[in-house]
């Protein structure tokens, strides 16, 4: 007995046509859509300030207008977290849409994640719920299930638990579904999108992934026939490492052991996942707090030709009086210039100034006026990429933890009935897994100073203010070198930003992978835009570009 679950959205703003593509491209039982991220919750929170009836992903409604009848005809149930901060509001909007289109569907929603009232000062405070509220809705016959903040993997564990009759104690089965959900959650990232070795296939328009789940928790990751991109052990490994930490991947339903995952190529565009072990979930639920942190402004000065360092120093000195009151001032000189450049653009460097303060006036007119006044009174060739504005609000993200019993997890059915979802009773405090033994190192031999990316792939991402960088090898010999050659200390050498931060290395031998967690590199999270790459999306590619002494036998 197989349950085919597909995904049609990895974020709020993903490919609009994906819902139709997944419904028409092949067989499906359930179609999921993930619309929420830390930044999205802040955006929806600001929407709700302007309009109390807002707070959900409106894109989903527009997609559904074109596809609700199609899903009904094909018997595909839809499960989405597009409800955001207002799942009841989106459920009502879906019902109104169905009535207008004359399509009989039962719409249910899940609530209980909203803890904003308990966290004064937060724009939004939401607990990450598990999948059993979704399961209750589906067991009662819902055709469309709308949730607020659930874990991304819950969009898969819920339908799987409903279909196979799993109970909260079925840890291994649930863990398998969590791993499948984690692979699906970011859409085309599992089918060649954002992939280190993207030249291995045609990724101009990768299809969206689906999982063929089995009753024992195992699955096959694949995609609809004829769609772009590709699915292989590498694309699945990359997504498994994305935004994870150690061997224990904790969630509200179960803690999945990533160090037990076994991947095998099961044919073209088919990767089998099996062997996943599960443990009781931790005794607490994560709660994401989104707050307004203050105001920021940014201006980028273009420095062209000679004396780049001196020109940057002049701007800093000239702006210093206007920036004295700001709480946070950051200058960053990006040396994109080349000597004797063939074009003005390649002869230019960028001096980026970012200013933050609780007072909009401090980062607004004071900075804007001072920067504009330099137009005829600063370095030769003065110009900026865009004039500074009046200062815009920025957000900060924080996570806290509450007991399972602190939330009122409820499935609200189409007829108004409410089914309470009991909290997890079997829990276990999360502990680090002892580091496994490393493989035998490669024998000594000649080396060549070359980029790490010639022998390893990487994918990176954000978790609040931390970043993770998953690095994996594509052969056993490359793994033997990687496990010994890329230590936490070597990582710090290659990524200078991390030298003053805590860097933890986690070893996953069955995936031939290392996962590095860099604490605090993203400041207060993506919405604070602490660094050039605020979500650390390209941190892994920067690491792959750094040069080390690599064994020639691997090149």
C-alpha positions in Angstrom: 0.0 0.0 0.0 1.6 3.2 -1.2 0.7 6.8 -0.5 1.9 9.3 -3.1 2.4 12.8 -1.6 3.7 15.6 -3.7 4.7 19.2 -3.0 3.8 22.3 -5.0 5.4 25.1 -3.0 8.6 25.5 -1.0 8.0 29.1 0.0 5.6 32.1 -0.3 6.3 33.2 -3.8 7.3 29.8 -5.4 6.3 28.9 -8.9 2.6 29.8 -9.4 1.9 27.1 -11.9 3.3 24.3 -9.8 -0.1 23.4 -8.3 -1.5 22.7 -11.7 1.7 21.0 -12.9 1.6 18.5 -10.0 -2.1 17.8 -10.4 -1.9 17.1 -14.2 1.6 15.5 -14.3 0.9 12.1 -12.8 -0.8 10.2 -10.0 -1.1 11.7 -6.6 -3.1 11.1 -3.4 -2.1 14.2 -1.5 -0.6 17.5 -2.6 1.1 19.7 0.0 2.2 23.3 -0.1 4.7 24.9 2.2 4.4 28.7 2.3 5.9 29.6 5.7 9.4 30.6 6.8 10.7 32.8 9.6 10.7 35.9 7.4 7.2 35.0 6.1 5.7 35.0 9.6 7.0 38.6 10.0 5.6 39.7 6.7 2.2 38.2 7.5 2.3 39.8 10.9 2.7 43.2 9.4 -0.1 42.4 7.0 -2.3 41.6 10.0 -1.5 44.9 11.6 -3.0 46.7 8.6 -5.9 44.3 8.2 -7.1 41.9 11.0 -8.7 39.6 8.4 -5.3 39.1 6.6 -2.4 37.0 7.8 -2.5 34.2 5.3 -0.8 33.5 1.9 -3.2 35.0 -0.6 -1.3 33.4 -3.5 -2.6 30.0 -2.5 -6.2 31.2 -3.0 -5.4 32.4 -6.5 -3.7 29.1 -7.3 -6.7 27.2 -5.9 -9.2 29.1 -8.0 -7.6 27.5 -11.1 -7.1 24.0 -9.6 -9.7 23.2 -7.0 -12.0 21.5 -9.5 -9.1 19.6 -10.9 -8.1 18.3 -7.5 -11.6 17.3 -6.8 -11.9 15.4 -10.1 -8.7 13.5 -9.5 -9.4 12.7 -5.8 -6.3 14.6 -4.6 -6.5 16.0 -1.1 -4.7 19.3 -0.4 -2.8 20.0 2.8 -1.1 23.4 3.2 0.3 25.7 5.9 -0.7 28.7 3.8 -3.1 29.7 6.7 -0.1 31.4 8.3 -1.4 33.6 11.2 -5.0 33.1 10.2 -5.8 29.5 9.2 -9.5 30.0 10.1 -9.7 33.0 7.8 -8.1 31.1 4.9 -10.4 28.1 5.5 -13.4 30.4 5.2 -12.0 32.0 2.1 -11.5 28.5 0.5 -15.1 27.6 1.3 -16.3 30.9 -0.3 -14.2 30.1 -3.3 -15.6 26.6 -3.6 -19.2 27.9 -3.3 -18.6 30.5 -6.0 -17.1 27.8 -8.3 -19.9 25.3 -7.4 -17.4 22.7 -6.2 -18.4 20.6 -3.2 -15.4 20.3 -0.9 -15.0 19.9 2.8 -12.5 22.3 4.3 -10.9 21.8 7.7 -8.2 23.7 9.5 -5.8 23.3 12.4 -5.4 25.8 15.2 -3.6 26.2 18.5 -0.2 27.4 17.4 -0.9 31.1 18.0 0.7 32.1 21.4 1.1 35.8 20.6 -1.0 36.8 23.6 1.4 35.0 25.9 4.4 36.9 24.5 3.9 40.6 24.8 6.0 42.7 22.4 5.9 40.0 19.7 4.3 40.7 16.3 3.7 37.0 16.0 4.5 34.1 18.4 3.6 30.6 17.1 4.4 27.1 18.2 5.5 24.5 15.7 2.8 21.9 15.8 3.0 18.3 14.6 1.0 16.4 12.1 -1.7 14.7 14.2 -4.1 17.7 13.8 -3.8 17.3 10.1 -4.4 13.6 10.4 -7.6 14.1 12.4 -8.9 16.4 9.7 -8.2 13.9 7.0 -9.6 11.0 8.9 -12.9 12.9 9.2 -13.1 13.3 5.4 -11.5 16.8 4.8 -10.6 17.5 1.1 -8.6 20.6 2.0 -6.7 21.0 5.2 -5.3 24.5 6.1 -2.9 25.0 9.0 -1.0 27.8 10.6 2.5 27.2 11.9 3.3 23.5 11.8 6.7 21.9 11.2 7.3 21.6 7.4 7.5 17.8 7.8 4.1 17.8 9.5 2.5 18.3 6.0 3.7 14.8 5.3 3.5 13.1 8.7 -0.2 14.1 9.0 -1.4 12.5 5.8 0.8 9.5 6.4 -0.5 8.9 9.9 -4.1 9.3 8.6 -3.6 6.9 5.7 -1.7 4.2 7.5 -3.3 4.5 10.9 -0.1 5.3 12.7 -0.2 6.3 16.3 2.1 8.7 18.3 4.2 5.7 19.5 5.1 4.6 16.0 8.4 6.4 16.1 10.2 4.6 13.3 7.4 5.1 10.9 6.9 8.7 11.8 10.6 9.3 11.5 10.6 8.0 8.0 7.8 10.3 7.1 9.6 13.2 8.7 12.7 12.5 6.5 10.4 12.3 3.5 8.7 15.6 4.5 12.1 17.3 5.0 13.2 16.3 1.5 9.9 17.5 -0.1 9.5 20.7 1.9 11.7 23.0 -0.3 10.2 21.9 -3.6 12.6 21.9 -6.5 15.7 21.8 -4.2 15.2 18.0 -4.2 15.1 17.8 -8.0 18.2 19.7 -8.9 17.4 23.2 -7.9 20.1 25.1 -6.0 22.3 22.0 -6.4 26.1 22.1 -6.1 26.5 19.8 -9.1 23.7 21.4 -11.2 25.5 20.7 -14.4 24.8 17.0 -14.0 21.3 17.5 -15.5 19.0 20.0 -17.1 17.8 22.3 -14.3 16.3 25.1 -16.3 12.9 24.3 -15.0 13.0 21.5 -12.5 9.9 19.6 -11.6 8.5 19.4 -8.1 9.2 16.3 -6.0 6.9 13.6 -4.7 7.3 10.8 -2.2 5.9 7.3 -2.6 5.5 6.4 1.1 5.1 2.9 2.5 3.4 1.6 5.6 6.8 0.9 7.3 7.9 4.5 6.9 10.2 4.0 4.0 9.8 5.9 0.8 11.0 6.6 -2.7 11.6 10.2 -3.7 10.8 10.9 -7.4 9.1 13.4 -9.6 6.4 13.3 -12.4 7.6 11.8 -15.7 8.8 14.3 -18.2 9.4 17.1 -15.8 12.7 18.9 -15.7 15.5 18.5 -13.2 16.7 15.2 -11.8 16.5 13.1 -8.6 19.6 11.3 -7.5 21.3 10.4 -4.2 23.2 13.7 -4.3 20.1 15.9 -4.7 18.4 14.1 -1.9 21.5 14.2 0.3 21.8 17.9 -0.2 18.2 18.5 0.9 18.5 16.2 3.9 21.4 18.3 5.2 19.6 21.6 4.6 18.8 23.6 7.8 19.5 20.7 10.1 22.0 20.3 12.9 23.1 17.1 14.5 22.2 13.4 14.1 18.9 14.0 16.0 16.4 15.9 14.0 13.7 16.8 16.6 10.1 17.7 16.0 6.8 17.6 17.9 5.8 14.2 16.7 9.1 12.3 16.8 12.9 12.8 16.8 14.3 11.3 13.5 17.8 9.9 13.6 19.5 11.3 10.5 22.5 9.0 11.2 20.3 6.0 10.3 19.1 7.2 6.9 20.1 5.0 4.0 19.9 6.2 0.4 20.1 4.1 -2.7 19.4 4.9 -6.4 16.3 3.0 -7.3 16.3 3.8 -11.0 16.2 7.0 -13.1 14.9 9.9 -10.9 14.2 7.5 -8.0 15.9 7.5 -4.7 14.9 5.0 -2.0 15.0 6.1 1.6 15.0 3.4 4.2 16.3 2.4 7.7 15.2 5.6 9.4 14.9 5.2 13.1 12.8 7.3 15.4 12.8 8.3 19.0 10.3 10.0 21.3 10.0 13.8 20.7 11.5 16.2 23.1 9.3 17.4 26.0 9.0 20.9 24.6 7.7 22.6 21.5 9.6 25.3 19.6 7.9 28.7 19.5 9.1 31.2 16.9 8.9 34.9 18.0 8.8 37.6 15.3 9.4 41.1 16.6 10.0 44.5 15.0 13.6 45.3 15.8 13.8 48.9 14.7 14.6 50.7 11.5 17.4 50.3 9.0 18.7 52.2 6.0 21.2 51.3 3.4 23.3 53.1 0.8 25.9 51.6 -1.6 28.6 53.9 -2.8 30.3 53.0 -6.1 34.1 53.6 -6.0 35.8 53.4 -9.4 39.4 53.1 -10.6 42.4 54.1 -8.4 42.7 54.7 -4.7 39.7 52.5 -3.7 40.8 52.2 0.0 41.4 56.0 0.3 38.0 56.8 -1.3 36.3 54.5 1.1 38.1 56.1 4.1 37.0 59.6 2.9 33.3 58.6 2.8 33.5 57.1 6.2 35.1 60.3 7.6 32.6 62.6 5.9 29.6 60.6 7.2 30.8 60.1 10.7 29.1 63.2 12.2 25.7 62.2 10.8 26.1 58.6 12.1 27.1 59.3 15.6 23.7 58.7 17.1 22.9 55.5 15.3 22.8 52.3 17.4 24.5 50.2 14.8 26.7 51.3 11.9 28.3 48.9 9.5 30.6 49.7 6.5 31.6 46.9 4.2 34.0 47.4 1.3 33.4 44.8 -1.5 36.4 44.7 -3.8 34.7 43.8 -7.1 37.2 46.0 -9.0 40.0 44.8 -11.2 43.2 46.6 -12.3 43.2 47.9 -15.9 39.6 46.8 -16.2 38.0 46.6 -19.7 34.7 48.1 -18.4 33.7 50.8 -15.9 31.7 48.2 -14.0 34.6 45.8 -13.5 36.8 48.8 -12.5 34.4 49.6 -9.6 34.2 48.5 -6.0 31.2 48.8 -3.7 31.1 50.4 -0.2 28.0 49.2 1.5 26.7 51.2 4.5 23.9 49.8 6.7 22.6 51.7 9.7 20.1 50.5 12.3 18.4 52.3 15.2 15.1 52.1 17.1 14.4 55.7 15.9 13.4 56.0 12.3 14.5 59.6 12.2 18.1 58.6 13.1 18.5 56.3 10.1 16.2 58.2 7.8 16.6 61.9 7.0 19.8 62.3 8.9 21.5 59.6 6.8 19.8 60.5 3.6 20.6 64.1 3.8 24.2 63.5 4.7 24.7 61.0 1.9 23.0 63.2 -0.8 25.0 66.3 0.3 28.2 64.4 -0.7 27.2 64.3 -4.3 29.5 67.1 -5.3 31.8 67.2 -2.4 33.5 63.8 -2.0 35.7 61.3 -3.9 36.1 61.6 -7.7 33.5 59.7 -9.6 31.0 59.8 -6.7 27.7 58.0 -7.3 25.5 55.5 -5.5 23.5 52.5 -6.7 20.2 54.1 -5.4 19.5 57.1 -3.2 18.8 56.2 0.5 15.2 56.2 1.7 13.5 57.2 4.9 14.4 54.0 6.7 12.4 50.9 6.8 11.4 48.6 9.7 13.3 45.4 10.2 12.5 42.3 12.2 14.2 40.0 14.6 13.6 36.3 15.2 13.9 34.4 18.4 12.9 31.0 19.4 11.7 29.8 22.9 10.3 26.6 24.1 7.1 25.6 25.9 5.8 22.3 27.2 3.5 20.3 24.8 0.6 21.0 27.1 1.0 24.8 26.7 -0.8 24.7 23.3 -4.4 23.8 22.6 -3.9 21.8 19.4 -7.3 21.5 17.7 -8.6 20.1 14.4 -11.6 22.2 13.3 -13.8 20.3 10.8 -15.9 21.6 8.0 -19.1 21.3 10.0 -17.6 23.2 13.0 -16.8 20.2 15.1 -13.6 20.5 17.1 -11.3 17.6 17.8 -8.6 18.1 20.5 -5.2 16.6 19.7 -3.6 15.4 22.9 0.0 16.4 23.6 2.8 13.9 23.3 3.1 11.9 26.5 6.1 9.8 25.6 9.0 12.3 25.4 12.7 12.3 25.8 15.2 15.1 26.5 17.3 15.8 23.5 20.9 14.9 23.8 23.8 14.9 21.4 24.7 11.6 19.7 28.3 10.6 20.4 30.5 11.1 17.4 30.8 8.0 15.3 34.1 6.4 14.3 35.7 8.0 11.3 36.8 6.0 8.2 40.4 5.2 7.6 42.2 8.2 6.2 43.5 8.1 2.7 47.2 7.0 2.4 49.7 9.9 2.0 50.2 11.0 -1.6 50.7 14.1 -3.9 48.3 17.0 -3.4 47.2 20.0 -5.4 46.0 23.3 -4.1 42.5 23.5 -5.5 38.8 24.4 -4.6 37.1 22.1 -2.1 34.1 22.0 -4.5 36.0 19.7 -6.8 35.6 16.8 -4.3 32.6 17.8 -2.2 29.1 19.3 -2.5 27.5 21.7 0.0 24.2 23.3 0.9 23.7 25.9 3.5 20.8 27.7 5.2 19.5 29.6 8.2 18.0 28.7 11.6 17.3 31.9 13.4 20.6 33.6 14.0 22.6 30.4 13.2 23.7 29.0 9.9 24.3 25.4 8.9 26.6 24.2 6.1 26.1 20.5 5.1 29.1 19.1 3.1 29.1 15.7 1.5 31.3 13.5 -0.6 30.3 11.7 -3.7 32.7 8.7 -3.3 34.0 6.6 -0.5 37.6 7.8 -1.1 36.4 11.4 -1.1 34.6 10.7 2.2 37.8 9.3 3.7 39.6 12.5 3.0 36.7 14.8 3.9 36.1 13.3 7.3 39.7 13.9 8.3 40.5 17.0 6.2 37.6 19.3 7.0 37.6 19.8 10.8 35.8 22.6 12.7 39.2 24.4 12.9 39.8 24.1 9.2 36.2 25.4 8.6 37.1 28.5 10.7 40.2 29.1 8.6 38.3 28.9 5.4 35.3 31.0 6.6 36.9 34.0 8.4 33.5 35.3 9.6 33.2 32.2 11.8 36.5 32.6 13.6 35.1 34.3 16.7 32.0 32.1 16.7 31.1 28.6 18.0 31.3 26.1 15.1 30.1 22.6 15.8 30.8 19.7 13.4 28.4 16.8 13.2 29.4 13.6 11.4 26.9 11.5 9.3 28.8 8.6 7.9 25.9 6.9 6.1 25.4 10.1 4.1 29.2 10.6 3.7 28.5 14.0 5.1 29.5 16.6 7.7 27.2 19.2 9.0 28.6 22.4 10.5 26.5 24.7 12.7 27.8 28.3 13.0 26.1 30.0 15.9 25.3 33.7 15.7 26.6 34.4 12.2 23.2 35.7 11.1 22.7 38.0 14.1 19.0 38.3 14.9 17.9 36.2 11.9 17.0 36.8 8.3 14.7 39.8 8.8 17.5 41.7 10.5 19.6 41.4 7.3 22.7 41.2 9.5 25.1 40.2 6.6 25.4 40.4 2.9 23.8 36.9 2.5 21.2 37.2 5.4 19.9 33.6 5.0 23.4 32.0 4.5 22.1 30.5 1.2 25.5 30.8 -0.5 27.7 30.2 2.5 28.2 26.6 1.3 29.2 27.7 -2.2 31.7 30.1 -0.7 33.2 27.2 1.3 33.4 25.1 -1.9 35.3 27.9 -3.6 38.0 28.0 -1.0 41.3 26.3 -1.8 42.9 23.5 0.2 45.6 20.9 -0.5 43.5 18.1 -2.1 44.7 14.6 -2.8 45.5 14.3 -6.5 44.0 10.8 -6.5 40.5 12.5 -6.0 41.0 15.0 -8.9 
